[in-house]
Structures are given as structure tokens and as C-alpha cells.
Amino acid sequence: MLKHLTHHLLASGHLTGEQVSAAVEQLLNANLAPELKAEFLTALAQKGETVEEISAFALALRAHCILPVLDPATRAQEILDVCGTGGDRLNTFNISTTVALIAAAAGVMVAKHGNRAMTSQAGSADVLEALGVRIDLSPEEAGQSLAQHHFAFFFAPSYHPAFKHIGSARKLCANRGQRTIFNFLGPLINPVQPTAQLIGVPRPELCQPMAQVLQSLGVRRGMVVGGLVTGSSDSALYLDELSTLGENTVAEFYQEKGFAISTLSPELLLQPATLADLTGGNKETNAEIIRRLLTGVERGPKRDAVLLNAAAALFVAGKTRTMGDGWTLAAEIIESGAAMQKVAALSKAFPR
């Protein structure tokens, strides 16, 4: 079946929902050769994934995930995830994780889906661990953390155990320099199925299709962003975050409003910045950066990057009426000490 679908893709054929479901079953089959899976993933990427195909893959993979235990009151609220797809390979510090903690401190329900480092030195799981926040909560504990502390981390390998059968094929593709559809899927298969999402992508042309995928998956409020890095030797560098270093492409939609594409320029920010100003390191280095940010010690370009993305996250979650209000609220959360208090509470909540 997978070989047949690979030939179909090589002939520039698109996959139906039924074919995607069949392909996912084959990809998750432990007895199927990784080389065959890699050939399929390569053919799909080289053809170019459609919105319908990405949506169908997300739905099919969600059907295999372990579901967290959420009480009805928690489920009824707006639940936010904020993350990048990865792949920009620019080694910035963990901006999205910092933003997620600020949003939780502001009272937003944040279900952070993530993993260890793939294309950087420290992924969200790595840096949260370094901050003392447990990343291995059971589905019941994660539900309790979300309800009681407005934050829970959902470690992707724990909630998607079947993915272990795809790892070898993905590694084969990576060794060949070939991206796969799984570069897109991380933010789309959060086991909580958030109602609001801020997603960063490493190429501006991905903003609109990824936003369309979010809509098709039933997300009520969504924003997909990609930001230019100006002043670099490579004029085509993009952050999978809102950038303070150049113009941003933004695709957004809201339940009460239509779909829109726009650009956002950081011209009004307080200080100029370069990519080097946003560079991170290993998990201990990035954890210290986050502590400095959340205690108000760091007031340079890293803070601007966090405030800009937090402004978007708070707006997307419906916590503020505008991004300007979101920037102000995020700054207040930091200055009041609430953000660092949130980290302390999370680190004490579920002792081993």
C-alpha cells in the first residue's frame, strides 16, 4: 500500500483522506521497513503537501494519541498553545516557552505541547526541566495542573507512543537533508486539542496554509506567523516566531471574524536588535535567560522579542482586545513578579 501511494505521489497525485489514513497506519507499523516509509515521506514533501493532506494527517495521528484527563470546567475554557514548528535553525532562546509561562501567569489556560531539542540546543522540554518544571506528568496529573495552575506541559513522546515507529524513517530523511510533513505536524497534534493557537513557521509562504489547517481542525482563534531577519548575510532568514528583526507575515482568524493576511513591522520597538541578541545556548543557559526575563533583570532585545510574542499570544487567547494591550499586560505580569511566581508554583506542584 505505501509503495503504491509513493508512486502516486511521484506522479504528482494528491492524497485523499482515506489514503492518508491508510498511509498513517503503514507509517505506524513496526514491521514496515524505515526505507519504505522514508521514500513515501520524501515523495510527499517533494510533491508539496496540500492543506487537505496536512489536516488529514493531523486527524489520523490524533486518533492514536493518549488523551489527557480534563474536567468539564477546564475543557469549556479557551485553551492556548504557543509554539513554533521548528526548522528555522537559528538557535534563538526559548521564546515560545517564555511566552507560554507569561500567558499562564496572566490567567490563560496554556497546554504546551513540545519535545526535546530537534533543530536547536534546547527544546521546550529541555528548558522547562532545567527550570524545575516536571515534563513527565501523567495524563491525570497534567489535567490537574492545567485546571489548578493554568499550565501543563504535554511531552510529545509520552502522548504519541506510536511515533517511535516513525523515528528511523524521519532520521533517514534528516540525514539526506529532506524535511517531511512531520516538520509541520507538531503544533497540530497537541493531545488537548487547544481552542486557540499561536504558531510560528520558518517560511512566510507557510503562514496561510497552516492557518487554513488550523481552521479545518476546529481551532476557534488562530495566528500563524513568520518573521524576517534583516541585516543578516542571508537575506532569506526567517524566525518561526514574531520577529523584532524585520517584517512579519501574519495569517489570523477568529471565530467572530474572517480569515486575514497581513504584515507587522517592529518599527515602534524601543531598541534595535540583531539575531545575535536573540541567540540562546544549552538548556541551562536558556533557563537562566528565562529567569532573567521573568524577574525583570533582562531588559534588552530578548525582552522585546518576548513581549511582542506574548502580546500576540494574549490577544489570540482572547485575554486582551488588542496586541498593544497584550504587550502592556505581559510587561505588567513580569514587573509584578507573577511570571516567576508561576514558575515556582509549577516546580513545586508535582514533586517526584
ChimeraX attribute file (.defattr): number of C-alpha atoms within 10 A of each C-alpha:
attribute: neighborCount
match mode: 1-to-1
recipient: residues
	/A:1	9
	/A:2	20
	/A:3	13
	/A:4	10
	/A:5	20
	/A:6	22
	/A:7	14
	/A:8	16
	/A:9	21
	/A:10	16
	/A:11	11
	/A:12	14
	/A:13	13
	/A:14	19
	/A:15	19
	/A:16	12
	/A:17	17
	/A:18	10
	/A:19	17
	/A:20	22
	/A:21	18
	/A:22	15
	/A:23	23
	/A:24	19
	/A:25	15
	/A:26	19
	/A:27	25
	/A:28	19
	/A:29	16
	/A:30	14
	/A:31	9
	/A:32	14
	/A:33	15
	/A:34	21
	/A:35	14
	/A:36	16
	/A:37	27
	/A:38	24
	/A:39	18
	/A:40	25
	/A:41	25
	/A:42	24
	/A:43	21
	/A:44	24
	/A:45	17
	/A:46	15
	/A:47	15
	/A:48	15
	/A:49	18
	/A:50	16
	/A:51	16
	/A:52	18
	/A:53	20
	/A:54	22
	/A:55	22
	/A:56	23
	/A:57	21
	/A:58	26
	/A:59	17
	/A:60	20
	/A:61	20
	/A:62	19
	/A:63	12
	/A:64	17
	/A:65	19
	/A:66	16
	/A:67	17
	/A:68	18
	/A:69	15
	/A:70	19
	/A:71	13
	/A:72	8
	/A:73	8
	/A:74	16
	/A:75	18
	/A:76	10
	/A:77	12
	/A:78	18
	/A:79	24
	/A:80	30
	/A:81	31
	/A:82	32
	/A:83	25
	/A:84	27
	/A:85	19
	/A:86	23
	/A:87	19
	/A:88	20
	/A:89	15
	/A:90	20
	/A:91	19
	/A:92	22
	/A:93	27
	/A:94	28
	/A:95	26
	/A:96	26
	/A:97	24
	/A:98	26
	/A:99	27
	/A:100	28
	/A:101	27
	/A:102	30
	/A:103	30
	/A:104	24
	/A:105	24
	/A:106	20
	/A:107	13
	/A:108	24
	/A:109	27
	/A:110	28
	/A:111	27
	/A:112	29
	/A:113	26
	/A:114	25
	/A:115	19
	/A:116	18
	/A:117	16
	/A:118	11
	/A:119	13
	/A:120	19
	/A:121	20
	/A:122	26
	/A:123	22
	/A:124	25
	/A:125	25
	/A:126	22
	/A:127	27
	/A:128	26
	/A:129	18
	/A:130	18
	/A:131	20
	/A:132	15
	/A:133	23
	/A:134	21
	/A:135	21
	/A:136	16
	/A:137	20
	/A:138	15
	/A:139	18
	/A:140	13
	/A:141	17
	/A:142	23
	/A:143	26
	/A:144	22
	/A:145	20
	/A:146	23
	/A:147	18
	/A:148	14
	/A:149	20
	/A:150	24
	/A:151	29
	/A:152	27
	/A:153	24
	/A:154	25
	/A:155	22
	/A:156	22
	/A:157	15
	/A:158	17
	/A:159	21
	/A:160	19
	/A:161	13
	/A:162	18
	/A:163	19
	/A:164	12
	/A:165	19
	/A:166	21
	/A:167	15
	/A:168	16
	/A:169	23
	/A:170	23
	/A:171	15
	/A:172	17
	/A:173	20
	/A:174	13
	/A:175	10
	/A:176	10
	/A:177	9
	/A:178	15
	/A:179	18
	/A:180	22
	/A:181	18
	/A:182	17
	/A:183	14
	/A:184	20
	/A:185	17
	/A:186	18
	/A:187	26
	/A:188	27
	/A:189	23
	/A:190	23
	/A:191	24
	/A:192	21
	/A:193	21
	/A:194	26
	/A:195	21
	/A:196	26
	/A:197	28
	/A:198	28
	/A:199	28
	/A:200	31
	/A:201	27
	/A:202	23
	/A:203	19
	/A:204	20
	/A:205	12
	/A:206	17
	/A:207	22
	/A:208	21
	/A:209	17
	/A:210	26
	/A:211	28
	/A:212	20
	/A:213	20
	/A:214	28
	/A:215	19
	/A:216	14
	/A:217	17
	/A:218	13
	/A:219	22
	/A:220	19
	/A:221	26
	/A:222	27
	/A:223	27
	/A:224	30
	/A:225	34
	/A:226	28
	/A:227	27
	/A:228	25
	/A:229	23
	/A:230	19
	/A:231	13
	/A:232	13
	/A:233	8
	/A:234	9
	/A:235	10
	/A:236	10
	/A:237	18
	/A:238	27
	/A:239	29
	/A:240	27
	/A:241	30
	/A:242	33
	/A:243	27
	/A:244	32
	/A:245	25
	/A:246	20
	/A:247	19
	/A:248	23
	/A:249	24
	/A:250	21
	/A:251	24
	/A:252	24
	/A:253	21
	/A:254	17
	/A:255	12
	/A:256	7
	/A:257	9
	/A:258	8
	/A:259	15
	/A:260	13
	/A:261	15
	/A:262	10
	/A:263	12
	/A:264	15
	/A:265	16
	/A:266	18
	/A:267	12
	/A:268	8
	/A:269	13
	/A:270	10
	/A:271	11
	/A:272	14
	/A:273	20
	/A:274	15
	/A:275	19
	/A:276	12
	/A:277	15
	/A:278	21
	/A:279	14
	/A:280	22
	/A:281	16
	/A:282	17
	/A:283	24
	/A:284	17
	/A:285	15
	/A:286	26
	/A:287	24
	/A:288	14
	/A:289	20
	/A:290	28
	/A:291	17
	/A:292	15
	/A:293	21
	/A:294	28
	/A:295	18
	/A:296	18
	/A:297	14
	/A:298	15
	/A:299	11
	/A:300	15
	/A:301	21
	/A:302	21
	/A:303	21
	/A:304	23
	/A:305	24
	/A:306	29
	/A:307	26
	/A:308	23
	/A:309	29
	/A:310	30
	/A:311	25
	/A:312	25
	/A:313	32
	/A:314	29
	/A:315	23
	/A:316	29
	/A:317	25
	/A:318	17
	/A:319	19
	/A:320	18
	/A:321	12
	/A:322	14
	/A:323	20
	/A:324	15
	/A:325	16
	/A:326	25
	/A:327	23
	/A:328	15
	/A:329	21
	/A:330	25
	/A:331	21
	/A:332	15
	/A:333	21
	/A:334	21
	/A:335	16
	/A:336	13
	/A:337	14
	/A:338	19
	/A:339	29
	/A:340	23
	/A:341	16
	/A:342	20
	/A:343	23
	/A:344	14
	/A:345	13
	/A:346	23
	/A:347	16
	/A:348	12
	/A:349	16
	/A:350	14
	/A:351	9
	/A:352	7
